[in-house]
């Protein structure tokens, strides 16, 4: 009956929603009354003129009683009960313990229970429960020269914590040294190094939802749990680079880094407080599964836990001790997080039927963009398409493992090949066709609206004719007229004249990747490149090396997404980050890209601090080298997609903050 399945869904949902909403809403009962009132009317009468046969008409004004039947609709009664906001989630969290898991579904609820010490908004840090950011300019952050000697733990030239011993064969950076060139070997005795010290001051009035004051020691307690080996924390990087973390009074925290550690994100080195007065008697292992930490934790945010009904919903209610209560926050009395299936249509139908007010990201509506746009035009809901910090890209296997390199020509060592492939890709068509124009093509590992973006980076537009000319220049020519180029004096290791320009592109079997890879397959064929697509499960694709094709470095081209943030992630492509047997397959530089100038610029940027000219200069230099050398082609920004009812206010999807509930205390619903 319907040629367009999405249109059929739209029509059915639009037919159902008004009926359900009308049935669920309060109905005003008409009231009928009889009113009696005095009205003035004009009355005509005919009289005979005395003494004549004539008559005349006279008009007289009189007052009479008039009864009228009046039907009045009374004002609707104010709604009874609490103001409730309902959120539909595509997944049920695994735990509410902040160190127990990393599901976004859990983070959405945790944002209501806890206020983050610092929010990440629009590529900047925003203080929440601290008085201000502890910057170098404010004096709350200082860099001291300290004396280190044998047996001390410091951070070496590669950024790793090490103990200074006779067995240590690496190098360290003495005070005033910020590049590889001035790093020195430790040969015993004393050495001057730099050490960062950052002071945080908590706001007044912070209180746990049970009425107990929140103290700085609660943050130190959280740090202790974070570092406990029985706590399932996926990474302890910051803790491992910490010399000490102390509460000097009830409001003041002092973080001290290891000597040699210069952290660009130093003003975020504070741990989210946890309630020591409630959990302090339990071991770190017990806390992982305890009811009071994993099921219904007490926080200090706008809301507090009420109940978790497994398989159905999680409810939070207004925290009477919230430190911003005098601002009238939060606006709603309770939030019910309903656990739906990951079927996006079920989430959308629930929103249209009035069964929920917000659909969050976990409903995975990426392939429902067209339907959401149609529903938006019909005034049924408000979708949010926000380009965040997740960027899709395709990496080149420049330096794969020796075993894999022996199986195919060294196609990607020549930078011109990577540049030609970039110009063969119509990335804008992917944005237009698959993302409905709601995203953007990117040219670096940070988006153009990032404050550190280099506007002068080399841009590789879709230009197949220029790409073909570059391939011809390299010696790749279609000599037999079959549409696929062959080596003809290409001077590529492992290739001889007649070798086909053919290789594989691998990734996960996610719909978006399957679809855009198919578009690119056609694009590259137009350039004379024979591309074979291989889409496998995420578990297989992202498996650790040496088994996993991506991080085992045995692939030709490979697609996936990286996450950026406030600091540009140039370290993803450092030579030292290449996974290998020698490094235990650790590292993120899956292309095996190794460029001396890039390493110098990136390492200098990582050793610089925000607010300095060097910090901006080196980050922009690294971007320029990346864009020219192209270890991978940045494709486009992934969109963060949620939707809400038209009567919901205060919902703001931020590009940098992973959760759309970062300001949940400001959410409201108009009745």
C-alpha positions as CSV (number, residue, x, y, z in Angstrom):
1,X,0.0,0.0,0.0
2,X,2.8,2.4,0.9
3,X,5.7,2.7,-1.5
4,X,7.8,4.2,1.3
5,X,8.0,2.1,4.4
6,X,9.2,5.1,6.5
7,X,6.2,7.1,5.2
8,X,3.9,4.3,6.2
9,X,5.3,4.4,9.7
10,X,5.0,8.1,9.8
11,X,1.3,8.0,8.8
12,X,0.4,5.3,11.3
13,X,2.2,7.1,14.1
14,X,0.6,10.4,13.3
15,X,-2.8,8.8,13.3
16,X,-2.2,7.0,16.7
17,X,-0.6,9.8,18.6
18,X,-3.5,12.4,18.7
19,X,-5.9,9.6,19.8
20,X,-3.7,8.4,22.6
21,X,-2.8,11.9,23.7
22,X,-6.5,12.9,23.8
23,X,-7.4,9.8,25.7
24,X,-4.6,10.3,28.3
25,X,-5.1,14.1,28.8
26,X,-7.4,15.7,31.3
27,X,-10.9,16.5,29.9
28,X,-12.8,19.6,31.0
29,X,-16.5,18.9,31.5
30,X,-18.8,21.6,30.1
31,X,-21.1,23.3,32.6
32,X,-24.7,24.4,31.7
33,X,-26.4,27.2,33.7
34,X,-29.5,29.4,33.3
35,X,-28.9,33.1,33.8
36,X,-31.7,35.7,34.4
37,X,-30.8,39.3,33.7
38,X,-32.5,42.7,33.0
39,X,-32.2,43.9,29.4
40,X,-33.4,47.2,27.8
41,X,-35.5,46.7,24.7
42,X,-37.4,48.9,22.2
43,X,-41.1,48.0,21.8
44,X,-43.2,49.2,18.9
45,X,-47.0,49.7,19.2
46,X,-49.7,51.2,17.0
47,X,-52.1,53.8,18.4
48,X,-55.2,55.7,16.9
49,X,-54.9,59.4,16.7
50,X,-57.8,60.8,18.6
51,X,-60.6,62.4,16.5
52,X,-59.2,61.0,13.2
53,X,-59.3,57.7,11.4
54,X,-55.4,57.6,11.3
55,X,-53.0,55.4,13.2
56,X,-49.3,55.9,14.1
57,X,-46.4,53.6,15.3
58,X,-44.7,54.6,18.6
59,X,-41.4,53.2,19.9
60,X,-41.0,52.9,23.7
61,X,-37.9,51.7,25.6
62,X,-38.7,49.3,28.5
63,X,-36.8,47.0,30.8
64,X,-37.6,43.3,30.9
65,X,-36.3,40.1,32.5
66,X,-34.6,37.7,30.1
67,X,-33.6,34.1,30.8
68,X,-30.6,32.7,28.9
69,X,-29.1,29.2,28.9
70,X,-25.3,29.5,29.0
71,X,-22.8,26.7,28.5
72,X,-19.4,27.4,30.0
73,X,-16.2,25.4,29.9
74,X,-14.4,25.9,33.2
75,X,-10.6,26.5,33.4
76,X,-8.8,23.2,33.6
77,X,-7.8,22.2,37.1
78,X,-4.1,22.4,37.8
79,X,-2.3,19.0,37.3
80,X,-2.2,16.8,40.4
81,X,0.9,15.0,41.6
82,X,4.6,15.5,40.8
83,X,5.9,16.9,37.5
84,X,7.3,13.8,35.8
85,X,9.7,13.6,32.8
86,X,9.9,10.3,31.1
87,X,13.0,9.3,29.1
88,X,13.1,6.4,26.7
89,X,16.5,4.6,26.6
90,X,17.4,1.9,24.1
91,X,19.4,0.0,26.7
92,X,19.3,-0.8,30.4
93,X,22.4,0.1,32.3
94,X,24.7,-2.6,33.7
95,X,25.5,-0.7,36.9
96,X,25.2,2.7,38.5
97,X,28.6,2.5,40.0
98,X,30.8,5.1,38.2
99,X,33.8,2.7,38.2
100,X,31.7,-0.4,37.4
101,X,31.1,0.1,33.7
102,X,31.1,2.6,30.9
103,X,27.7,2.3,29.2
104,X,26.2,5.5,27.9
105,X,22.8,4.4,29.3
106,X,24.3,4.5,32.8
107,X,26.0,7.8,32.2
108,X,22.7,9.4,31.3
109,X,21.2,8.6,34.7
110,X,24.5,9.3,36.6
111,X,24.3,12.9,35.2
112,X,21.1,13.3,37.3
113,X,22.5,11.8,40.4
114,X,25.9,13.5,40.4
115,X,27.1,16.9,39.0
116,X,30.4,16.4,37.3
117,X,33.2,18.4,38.9
118,X,33.9,19.9,35.5
119,X,31.8,19.7,32.3
120,X,33.2,19.5,28.8
121,X,31.2,21.9,26.8
122,X,32.0,23.3,23.3
123,X,35.7,22.3,23.4
124,X,36.3,23.9,26.8
125,X,36.2,23.0,30.5
126,X,33.4,24.5,32.6
127,X,33.5,24.3,36.4
128,X,30.5,22.8,38.2
129,X,31.2,22.1,41.8
130,X,34.5,23.9,42.0
131,X,34.7,27.7,42.4
132,X,36.8,28.2,39.2
133,X,39.2,26.5,36.9
134,X,42.7,26.4,38.5
135,X,44.7,28.0,35.8
136,X,48.3,29.1,35.7
137,X,47.2,32.7,35.4
138,X,45.0,32.5,38.5
139,X,47.9,31.1,40.6
140,X,45.9,28.0,41.5
141,X,48.4,26.0,39.3
142,X,52.1,26.3,39.7
143,X,55.1,24.5,38.2
144,X,57.9,23.9,40.7
145,X,61.5,22.8,40.2
146,X,62.1,19.8,42.4
147,X,65.2,17.7,43.0
148,X,64.9,14.0,42.2
149,X,67.4,11.2,42.8
150,X,67.8,7.4,42.6
151,X,64.6,5.5,43.6
152,X,62.2,8.4,42.8
153,X,59.4,7.8,40.3
154,X,59.3,10.3,37.5
155,X,57.8,10.6,34.0
156,X,60.4,9.9,31.3
157,X,60.8,11.5,27.9
158,X,58.2,9.1,26.3
159,X,55.6,10.1,29.0
160,X,55.8,6.9,31.0
161,X,56.2,6.7,34.8
162,X,59.6,5.1,35.6
163,X,61.7,4.6,38.6
164,X,65.2,6.2,38.5
165,X,67.6,3.3,38.9
166,X,70.8,2.1,37.4
167,X,68.8,-0.2,35.2
168,X,66.8,2.7,33.6
169,X,68.2,3.2,30.1
170,X,65.8,5.8,28.8
171,X,65.9,9.6,29.0
172,X,64.2,12.2,31.1
173,X,63.6,15.9,30.7
174,X,65.4,18.2,33.2
175,X,63.8,21.5,34.3
176,X,63.3,23.8,31.3
177,X,63.4,21.0,28.7
178,X,60.3,20.4,26.6
179,X,61.5,18.5,23.6
180,X,63.4,15.3,22.7
181,X,66.5,17.2,21.8
182,X,67.3,18.3,25.4
183,X,66.3,15.1,27.1
184,X,69.2,13.4,29.1
185,X,70.0,10.0,30.3
186,X,69.9,9.5,34.1
187,X,73.3,8.6,35.4
188,X,72.7,8.7,39.1
189,X,72.8,11.5,41.7
190,X,70.4,14.4,41.8
191,X,68.5,16.1,38.9
192,X,66.3,19.1,38.7
193,X,62.9,18.4,37.1
194,X,59.6,20.2,36.9
195,X,56.5,19.2,38.9
196,X,52.9,20.5,38.5
197,X,50.8,21.3,41.5
198,X,47.1,22.2,41.0
199,X,44.7,23.4,43.7
200,X,40.9,23.0,43.5
201,X,38.4,24.7,45.8
202,X,34.9,23.2,46.2
203,X,31.8,25.5,46.2
204,X,29.9,26.2,49.4
205,X,26.8,24.3,50.2
206,X,27.6,21.0,48.6
207,X,25.5,18.3,50.3
208,X,24.9,14.6,49.8
209,X,21.2,13.7,49.1
210,X,21.0,12.2,52.6
211,X,21.8,15.6,54.1
212,X,25.5,15.0,55.0
213,X,27.9,17.7,53.9
214,X,30.1,16.8,50.9
215,X,33.8,17.2,51.8
216,X,37.0,17.4,49.9
217,X,38.0,14.1,51.5
218,X,35.1,12.4,49.5
219,X,37.1,13.2,46.3
220,X,40.3,11.8,47.8
221,X,38.2,8.7,48.7
222,X,37.1,8.4,45.1
223,X,40.8,8.6,44.0
224,X,41.6,5.8,46.4
225,X,38.9,3.6,44.9
226,X,40.0,4.5,41.4
227,X,43.6,3.3,42.1
228,X,42.5,0.1,44.0
229,X,43.4,-3.0,41.9
230,X,40.0,-4.5,42.9
231,X,38.2,-1.6,41.1
232,X,37.5,-2.4,37.5
233,X,38.7,0.9,36.1
234,X,39.6,0.5,32.4
235,X,42.5,3.0,32.7
236,X,44.4,4.5,35.6
237,X,46.5,6.7,33.4
238,X,46.0,9.9,35.4
239,X,46.4,8.1,38.8
240,X,49.7,6.5,37.5
241,X,51.0,10.0,36.7
242,X,50.0,11.4,40.1
243,X,52.5,11.9,42.9
244,X,49.8,12.8,45.5
245,X,46.2,13.9,45.8
246,X,45.2,15.4,49.1
247,X,42.5,17.3,50.9
248,X,44.0,20.1,52.9
249,X,40.7,21.1,54.4
250,X,37.0,20.4,53.9
251,X,36.9,22.5,50.7
252,X,40.4,22.3,49.2
253,X,42.1,19.6,47.1
254,X,45.7,19.6,45.9
255,X,46.8,17.4,43.0
256,X,50.6,17.0,42.5
257,X,51.9,15.3,39.3
258,X,55.0,13.2,39.0
259,X,58.1,15.1,38.2
260,X,58.4,15.5,34.4
261,X,54.6,15.3,33.8
262,X,53.2,18.3,32.0
263,X,49.5,17.8,31.5
264,X,47.6,20.1,29.1
265,X,44.4,19.1,30.8
266,X,45.7,19.8,34.3
267,X,42.7,21.8,35.4
268,X,40.5,18.7,35.1
269,X,42.6,16.5,37.4
270,X,39.9,16.2,40.1
271,X,38.1,13.0,41.0
272,X,34.3,13.0,41.2
273,X,33.4,12.7,44.9
274,X,31.9,9.5,46.3
275,X,30.2,9.1,49.7
276,X,32.8,7.8,52.1
277,X,30.4,8.1,55.0
278,X,28.2,5.5,53.4
279,X,30.7,3.2,51.6
280,X,33.8,3.6,53.7
281,X,33.3,0.4,55.7
282,X,33.2,-1.7,52.5
283,X,36.2,-3.0,50.4
284,X,36.7,-1.8,46.9
285,X,35.7,-5.3,45.7
286,X,32.5,-5.2,47.7
287,X,31.5,-1.8,46.4
288,X,31.5,-3.1,42.8
289,X,28.3,-5.2,43.4
290,X,26.8,-3.6,46.5
291,X,23.2,-2.4,46.3
292,X,24.0,1.1,47.6
293,X,26.6,1.7,44.9
294,X,25.6,-0.3,41.9
295,X,21.8,-0.1,42.1
296,X,20.6,3.0,43.9
297,X,23.5,5.3,44.8
298,X,23.3,8.5,46.8
299,X,24.7,11.5,45.0
300,X,24.8,15.2,45.3
301,X,23.2,16.2,42.0
302,X,19.8,17.6,41.2
303,X,18.2,14.2,41.7
304,X,18.6,11.1,43.8
305,X,17.9,7.4,43.2
306,X,14.4,6.1,44.0
307,X,14.1,2.7,42.5
308,X,15.5,0.4,39.8
309,X,12.9,-2.0,38.4
310,X,15.0,-4.5,36.4
311,X,14.0,-4.7,32.8
312,X,11.5,-1.8,33.1
313,X,12.7,1.5,34.5
314,X,14.9,3.6,36.8
315,X,13.4,6.5,38.7
316,X,15.2,9.5,40.2
317,X,13.4,12.1,42.4
318,X,14.3,15.7,43.3
319,X,17.2,16.0,45.7
320,X,16.0,18.4,48.5
321,X,19.6,19.2,49.4
322,X,20.7,20.2,45.9
323,X,23.1,23.1,46.2
324,X,21.3,25.0,43.4
325,X,17.8,24.5,44.9
326,X,17.5,28.2,45.7
327,X,17.7,28.8,41.9
328,X,14.5,26.8,41.5
329,X,16.4,23.8,40.2
330,X,15.6,21.2,39.2
331,X,12.4,22.1,37.3
332,X,10.8,18.6,37.4
333,X,10.1,16.5,40.4
334,X,11.1,13.2,39.1
335,X,12.5,11.5,36.0
336,X,11.6,8.0,34.9
337,X,14.1,6.3,32.6
338,X,12.2,3.6,30.6
339,X,14.2,0.8,29.2
340,X,13.1,0.1,25.6
341,X,14.5,-2.2,23.0
342,X,17.2,-0.9,20.7
343,X,14.5,-0.8,17.9
344,X,14.5,3.0,17.1
345,X,10.9,2.7,15.8
346,X,9.7,1.5,19.2
347,X,11.3,4.6,20.8
348,X,9.8,6.9,18.2
349,X,6.4,5.4,18.6
350,X,6.5,5.8,22.4
351,X,7.4,9.4,22.1
352,X,4.6,10.1,19.6
353,X,2.1,8.2,21.9
354,X,3.0,10.4,24.9
355,X,4.7,7.5,26.7
356,X,7.9,9.3,26.9
357,X,9.1,12.9,26.5
358,X,12.7,12.3,25.4
359,X,14.4,9.6,23.3
360,X,18.2,9.5,24.1
361,X,21.1,8.4,22.0
362,X,21.0,4.8,23.1
363,X,17.9,4.3,20.9
364,X,20.3,4.4,17.9
365,X,18.2,6.3,15.5
366,X,21.0,6.9,13.0
367,X,19.1,5.1,10.2
368,X,15.9,6.9,11.0
369,X,17.0,10.4,10.1
370,X,14.6,10.7,7.2
371,X,11.6,9.7,9.4
372,X,12.7,12.1,12.1
373,X,13.0,15.0,9.7
374,X,9.5,14.3,8.4
375,X,8.1,14.1,11.9
376,X,9.8,17.4,12.7
377,X,8.1,19.0,9.7
378,X,4.8,17.7,11.0
379,X,5.4,19.3,14.4
380,X,5.3,15.8,16.1
381,X,8.8,15.9,17.7
382,X,12.0,17.8,17.8
383,X,15.1,15.9,16.7
384,X,18.7,17.0,17.5
385,X,21.4,16.4,14.9
386,X,24.6,17.6,16.6
387,X,28.0,17.0,15.1
388,X,30.0,15.9,18.1
389,X,33.6,14.9,18.6
390,X,33.5,11.4,17.0
391,X,35.0,11.5,13.6
392,X,34.9,8.7,11.0
393,X,38.0,8.1,9.0
394,X,39.8,5.5,6.9
395,X,43.4,4.6,7.7
396,X,46.0,3.3,5.3
397,X,48.1,0.2,6.2
398,X,51.4,2.1,5.6
399,X,53.7,-0.1,7.6
400,X,51.9,-3.4,8.3
401,X,53.5,-6.4,10.0
402,X,56.3,-8.0,8.0
403,X,54.2,-11.1,7.5
404,X,51.4,-9.1,6.0
405,X,53.7,-6.8,4.0
406,X,54.9,-9.9,2.2
407,X,51.4,-10.7,0.9
408,X,50.9,-7.5,-1.1
409,X,52.7,-4.6,-2.8
410,X,53.7,-1.6,-0.7
411,X,50.9,0.4,-2.1
412,X,50.7,3.1,0.5
413,X,54.3,4.1,1.3
414,X,54.1,6.8,-1.4
415,X,52.2,9.7,0.0
416,X,50.9,10.5,-3.5
417,X,48.9,7.3,-3.5
418,X,47.1,8.3,-0.2
419,X,46.5,11.8,-1.7
420,X,45.1,10.3,-4.9
421,X,42.7,8.1,-3.0
422,X,41.5,11.0,-0.9
423,X,40.6,12.9,-4.1
424,X,38.8,9.9,-5.4
425,X,36.4,9.9,-2.5
426,X,33.2,11.9,-2.7
427,X,32.8,12.4,1.0
428,X,30.2,15.1,0.7
429,X,27.9,12.7,-1.1
430,X,28.0,10.4,2.0
431,X,27.1,13.3,4.2
432,X,24.2,14.3,1.9
433,X,22.9,10.8,1.2
434,X,23.4,8.9,4.4
435,X,23.4,11.7,7.0
436,X,20.8,13.9,5.1
437,X,23.2,16.9,5.1
438,X,23.3,17.0,8.9
439,X,27.0,16.6,9.3
440,X,30.2,18.0,7.7
441,X,33.2,16.7,5.9
442,X,36.4,17.2,7.9
443,X,40.0,17.8,6.9
444,X,41.9,17.2,10.1
445,X,41.5,15.2,13.3
446,X,39.6,18.1,14.9
447,X,36.6,19.9,13.4
448,X,36.7,23.4,12.0
449,X,34.8,24.9,15.0
450,X,37.6,23.7,17.4
451,X,39.5,26.7,18.7
452,X,42.8,25.0,17.7
453,X,41.8,24.1,14.2
454,X,44.4,25.1,11.6
455,X,42.5,26.8,8.7
456,X,45.5,26.5,6.5
457,X,45.6,22.7,6.4
458,X,45.8,21.1,3.0
459,X,42.3,20.2,1.7
460,X,41.8,17.3,-0.6
461,X,38.5,17.9,-2.5
462,X,36.6,15.3,-4.5
463,X,38.5,15.6,-7.8
464,X,38.8,12.3,-9.7
465,X,40.5,13.9,-12.7
466,X,43.3,15.3,-10.5
467,X,43.5,11.9,-8.8
468,X,43.8,10.1,-12.1
469,X,46.6,12.4,-13.2
470,X,48.5,11.7,-10.0
471,X,48.1,8.0,-10.4
472,X,49.4,8.2,-14.0
473,X,52.4,10.2,-12.7
474,X,53.1,7.4,-10.3
475,X,53.1,4.8,-13.0
476,X,49.6,3.3,-12.5
477,X,48.0,3.0,-15.9
478,X,45.1,1.0,-17.3
479,X,47.1,-0.7,-20.0
480,X,44.6,-3.4,-21.0
481,X,41.5,-1.2,-21.0
482,X,39.6,-3.2,-18.4
483,X,39.0,-0.2,-16.2
484,X,41.6,-1.2,-13.5
485,X,45.0,0.3,-13.4
486,X,48.2,-1.7,-13.6
487,X,51.7,-1.0,-12.6
488,X,53.6,0.4,-15.5
489,X,57.0,1.5,-14.2
490,X,55.3,2.2,-10.8
491,X,58.5,1.5,-8.8
492,X,56.6,0.1,-5.9
493,X,58.1,-2.7,-3.7
494,X,56.3,-5.9,-4.3
495,X,54.8,-4.8,-7.6
496,X,55.9,-5.6,-11.2
497,X,54.6,-4.3,-14.5
498,X,51.1,-5.6,-14.9
499,X,50.3,-5.8,-11.1
500,X,46.7,-4.7,-10.6
501,X,46.0,-1.7,-8.4
502,X,43.7,-3.7,-6.2
503,X,43.4,-4.0,-2.4
504,X,40.9,-4.5,0.5
505,X,39.0,-2.1,2.6
506,X,37.9,-3.5,6.0
507,X,35.7,-2.3,8.8
508,X,32.8,-3.4,11.0
509,X,29.4,-4.5,9.7
510,X,27.6,-1.4,11.0
511,X,25.0,-0.2,8.5
512,X,26.5,3.3,8.1
513,X,30.0,1.9,7.4
514,X,28.7,-0.7,5.0
515,X,26.8,1.9,3.1
516,X,29.5,4.6,2.8
517,X,32.1,2.0,1.9
518,X,29.9,0.9,-1.0
519,X,29.7,4.5,-2.2
520,X,33.5,4.8,-2.0
521,X,33.9,1.5,-3.8
522,X,32.2,3.0,-6.8
523,X,34.2,6.2,-6.5
524,X,37.5,4.4,-6.4
525,X,36.5,2.2,-9.4
526,X,36.0,5.4,-11.4
527,X,39.6,6.2,-10.6
528,X,40.7,2.7,-11.8
529,X,41.2,1.2,-8.3
530,X,39.7,-2.3,-7.7
531,X,38.5,-2.3,-4.1
532,X,37.2,-5.4,-2.2
533,X,35.1,-4.7,0.9
534,X,35.3,-6.8,4.0
535,X,32.8,-6.0,6.8
536,X,33.1,-8.1,9.9
537,X,31.8,-7.9,13.5
538,X,33.1,-5.2,15.8
539,X,34.6,-7.8,18.1
540,X,36.7,-9.2,15.2
541,X,37.7,-5.9,13.7
542,X,38.7,-4.2,17.0
543,X,40.3,-7.3,18.5
544,X,43.8,-6.8,20.1
545,X,46.8,-7.6,18.1
546,X,48.2,-9.7,16.7
547,X,44.9,-11.4,15.9
548,X,42.8,-8.3,15.2
549,X,43.3,-7.0,11.6
550,X,43.2,-3.3,12.7
551,X,45.4,-3.2,15.8
552,X,47.3,-6.3,14.6
553,X,48.4,-4.1,11.7
554,X,47.4,-6.5,8.9
555,X,45.0,-4.5,6.7
556,X,45.1,-2.4,3.5
557,X,42.6,0.3,4.3
558,X,40.5,0.3,7.5
559,X,37.6,2.4,8.7
560,X,36.5,3.3,12.2
561,X,35.9,6.3,14.4
562,X,38.1,8.2,16.8
563,X,37.0,10.5,19.6
564,X,38.5,14.0,20.0
565,X,38.0,16.5,22.8
566,X,39.4,19.7,24.1
567,X,43.0,18.6,23.3
568,X,43.7,17.7,19.7
569,X,44.6,14.0,19.5
570,X,47.8,14.2,17.5
571,X,49.3,11.4,19.7
572,X,47.1,8.9,17.8
573,X,49.7,9.0,15.0
574,X,53.0,9.2,16.9
575,X,55.6,6.7,15.7
576,X,55.9,5.4,19.3
577,X,52.2,4.6,19.3
578,X,52.5,1.9,16.6
579,X,51.2,-1.5,17.8
580,X,53.8,-4.2,17.6
581,X,55.1,-7.4,19.2
582,X,57.8,-5.3,21.0
583,X,55.1,-3.1,22.6
584,X,52.8,-5.9,23.5
585,X,50.5,-4.7,20.7
586,X,49.7,-1.5,22.7
587,X,49.3,1.8,20.9
588,X,46.8,3.4,18.6
589,X,48.8,4.2,15.5
590,X,47.4,1.4,13.4
591,X,48.7,2.7,10.0
592,X,52.3,2.5,11.4
593,X,52.8,6.1,10.3
594,X,56.2,7.4,11.3
595,X,57.2,10.9,10.4
596,X,59.9,12.7,12.3
597,X,58.6,16.2,11.7
598,X,55.1,15.2,12.9
599,X,56.5,13.6,16.0
600,X,58.5,16.7,16.9
601,X,55.5,19.0,16.4
602,X,53.0,16.7,18.3
603,X,55.4,16.0,21.2
604,X,56.1,19.7,21.5
605,X,52.4,20.4,21.6
606,X,51.8,17.7,24.2
607,X,54.5,19.3,26.4
608,X,53.1,22.8,26.0
609,X,50.3,24.1,28.2
610,X,47.0,25.8,27.2
611,X,47.1,29.5,26.9
612,X,50.7,29.7,25.6
613,X,51.7,30.6,22.1
614,X,53.7,27.3,21.8
615,X,50.6,25.2,22.6
616,X,48.7,26.6,19.6
617,X,51.7,26.8,17.3
618,X,52.7,23.2,17.7
619,X,49.2,21.8,17.5
620,X,48.6,23.6,14.2
621,X,52.0,22.5,12.9
622,X,51.1,18.9,13.6
623,X,47.7,19.2,11.8
624,X,49.4,20.7,8.7
625,X,51.8,17.7,8.5
626,X,49.0,15.2,9.1
627,X,46.8,16.8,6.3
628,X,49.7,16.7,3.8
629,X,51.0,13.2,4.6
630,X,47.5,11.6,5.1
631,X,48.1,8.5,7.2
632,X,44.4,8.4,7.1
633,X,41.6,10.3,5.4
634,X,39.2,12.1,7.8
635,X,35.7,11.4,6.4
636,X,33.0,13.2,8.4
637,X,31.8,13.9,11.9
638,X,29.4,11.4,13.4
639,X,26.1,13.0,14.5
640,X,24.7,12.6,18.0
641,X,21.0,12.0,17.6
642,X,18.2,12.4,20.1
643,X,14.6,13.6,20.0
644,X,12.1,15.2,22.4
645,X,8.5,16.2,22.5
646,X,7.7,19.8,21.5
647,X,6.6,20.7,25.1
648,X,10.1,19.9,26.5
649,X,12.4,22.8,27.3
650,X,16.0,23.1,28.4
651,X,17.3,20.2,26.3
652,X,20.6,21.1,24.8
653,X,22.9,18.7,23.0
654,X,26.5,19.8,23.3
655,X,29.1,18.9,20.7
656,X,31.8,18.0,23.2
657,X,29.9,16.5,26.1
658,X,29.2,12.9,25.5
659,X,25.9,12.9,27.4
660,X,22.9,15.1,26.4
661,X,21.9,15.1,30.1
662,X,24.8,17.3,31.2
663,X,22.3,20.1,32.2
664,X,19.4,17.8,33.3
665,X,18.6,20.1,36.2
666,X,17.4,22.6,33.5
667,X,15.0,20.2,31.8
668,X,11.3,21.1,32.0
669,X,8.0,20.1,30.5
670,X,5.1,22.4,29.8
671,X,1.8,20.9,30.7
